[in-house]
Amino acid sequence: MKTINYVLTGLGGQGILFMTKVLATTALNKGYNILGAETHGMAQRGGSVVSHLRIGEARSSLIRAGAADFLLSMDESEAYRYLPYLKKGGKLFANAPSKRFPDKRVAAYIEKNNIESRAMEAAKKAMELGSPRSTNLAMVAFYAAFGYGPLTSDDLRATVDDMSPGSFKKTNLNIFDACYETGRQMI
């Protein structure tokens, strides 16, 4: 299998490490090899957090600039900061208003590099669904709706089902399903 590279970004407290865990666990459940690395920086003070996840036969856990297949960002500014990690033709998913994303100042770069960008206000959606702390799960489901990469929506949903404690299982699955549907409506 060709190595698939994910860069996940956001700010401290937004659940980047949980998102990485969902993707990594799903990959392991499918029998794939994984490598990962995390940078926390000033995470406890709302600083930048970035996680690298490599699925396949990678030799290093870090993803170099221009090599990521996917960038999932919990924060619009962090999406722009880590945009150089995406390869030409990469896919960008951001927690941002879809009608004004990407910002016109980076639109030329995105177009020049044939990057497909998608955005959903995941925080707003999670709040509407009664679980603002599940914004990260909303982003995973949104990404899953587009059917890219080796991890299917059914695989990711099954991992969420397995990982969720009993008291949160129903809420987490409802958020996953609703945000998956939001993504499907954008296709």
Phi, psi and omega in degrees: 000136174296141179290132177251128185248128177243134168244126179244131185226162176169200179247158180308132178094356181270356175088031179297318182293326176294317178302316179298318180297319179298312180295316181295315180297319178299316179298315178298319179298332178272359178088013179276151170280146177223153169223145180211160177211148181228143174237121184264329181051231180266043186304321182292344179249024178079017180281178184295138174231132177226140179231136177250133177227125181241124180249124181125209186263059179276151178256344181228148182277343181268144179257128180279161177303139179080014184237352183281135175281324185226141172234116176249122185234133178274356183217132183300316180297321178292328176299317179290321181299320184261007179306323179298346177287336181289140175279167174301130182085006179290172183241129181246128177235124185227148172278091184200161176295124186294331183286339180236022178244134001278161177301141183300337180288341178245356183301322180295319178297316180297315180295314181302324182264010177054038179273131176270122181246138179226143180219147175214141175282079185298321180296317179296316181297315179297321178296315178300327181273004174085015180216075184300336179284356181259021179302321180297319178294323177299320179292321178298316180294320178299312176302316183299331184297336186270351173070026179268151173083181186277353184253115182280165177298323178295319178298312182294319179297320179297321178295316178300318178300314181292322185279338186282129175297152183314316184290341181251353187304309183297315179298313181298318179291324176297317178295315179303310184297316182294318182284329172300314180296322176302315177297316181301326180290343179270351182282000000 
